[in-house]
């Protein structure tokens, strides 16, 4: 995902939380940004885009070291 920062820079990262009013984006420089969803744009396809979940809504993540 990407958005434009107040100083004009383009910020890219991954969405770690989505609410009705804000989206929290984690960037490569370990920062978290709370942004309005209307300002966020897709940057391209993700490796998990083609993976379907069992119930159609949630993709489960396993804990490291478990199966």
PEHU-V311812 format. One record per residue. N is the residue number from 1. RES is the residue in one small letter. SS is DSSP state (A for helix, B for strand, O for the rest). PHI is phi in whole degrees, -180 to 180 (NA if undefined). OMEGA is omega in whole degrees, 0 to 359 (* if undefined). Layout:
n->N res->RES ss->SS phi->PHI omega->OMEGA
n->N res->RES ss->SS phi->PHI omega->OMEGA
This chain:
n->1 res->x ss->O phi->NA omega->179
n->2 res->x ss->B phi->-144 omega->175
n->3 res->x ss->B phi->-156 omega->179
n->4 res->x ss->B phi->-99 omega->179
n->5 res->x ss->O phi->-72 omega->180
n->6 res->x ss->O phi->-58 omega->179
n->7 res->x ss->O phi->-88 omega->176
n->8 res->x ss->O phi->98 omega->179
n->9 res->x ss->O phi->-71 omega->173
n->10 res->x ss->B phi->-91 omega->182
n->11 res->x ss->B phi->-107 omega->177
n->12 res->x ss->B phi->-121 omega->179
n->13 res->x ss->B phi->-180 omega->179
n->14 res->x ss->B phi->-116 omega->179
n->15 res->x ss->B phi->-80 omega->178
n->16 res->x ss->B phi->-110 omega->178
n->17 res->x ss->B phi->-155 omega->179
n->18 res->x ss->B phi->-132 omega->175
n->19 res->x ss->O phi->-118 omega->180
n->20 res->x ss->O phi->-67 omega->185
n->21 res->x ss->O phi->-100 omega->181
n->22 res->x ss->O phi->-140 omega->173
n->23 res->x ss->B phi->-123 omega->177
n->24 res->x ss->B phi->-96 omega->182
n->25 res->x ss->B phi->-114 omega->177
n->26 res->x ss->B phi->-100 omega->182
n->27 res->x ss->B phi->-103 omega->181
n->28 res->x ss->O phi->-63 omega->180
n->29 res->x ss->O phi->-89 omega->175
n->30 res->x ss->O phi->66 omega->177
n->31 res->x ss->O phi->-103 omega->175
n->32 res->x ss->B phi->-116 omega->179
n->33 res->x ss->B phi->-121 omega->172
n->34 res->x ss->B phi->-101 omega->189
n->35 res->x ss->B phi->-130 omega->173
n->36 res->x ss->O phi->-65 omega->180
n->37 res->x ss->A phi->-60 omega->180
n->38 res->x ss->A phi->-71 omega->181
n->39 res->x ss->A phi->-94 omega->186
n->40 res->x ss->O phi->-91 omega->178
n->41 res->x ss->B phi->-125 omega->176
n->42 res->x ss->O phi->-73 omega->178
n->43 res->x ss->O phi->-101 omega->181
n->44 res->x ss->O phi->156 omega->181
n->45 res->x ss->O phi->-80 omega->177
n->46 res->x ss->O phi->-112 omega->181
n->47 res->x ss->O phi->-60 omega->182
n->48 res->x ss->O phi->-91 omega->182
n->49 res->x ss->O phi->-60 omega->183
n->50 res->x ss->O phi->-90 omega->182
n->51 res->x ss->O phi->-88 omega->179
n->52 res->x ss->O phi->-95 omega->177
n->53 res->x ss->O phi->-87 omega->182
n->54 res->x ss->O phi->-66 omega->182
n->55 res->x ss->O phi->-101 omega->178
n->56 res->x ss->O phi->85 omega->183
n->57 res->x ss->O phi->-125 omega->189
n->58 res->x ss->O phi->-118 omega->176
n->59 res->x ss->O phi->-101 omega->183
n->60 res->x ss->O phi->-75 omega->175
n->61 res->x ss->O phi->-112 omega->178
n->62 res->x ss->O phi->-88 omega->177
n->63 res->x ss->O phi->-76 omega->179
n->64 res->x ss->O phi->-58 omega->177
n->65 res->x ss->O phi->87 omega->178
n->66 res->x ss->O phi->-116 omega->178
n->67 res->x ss->O phi->-127 omega->*
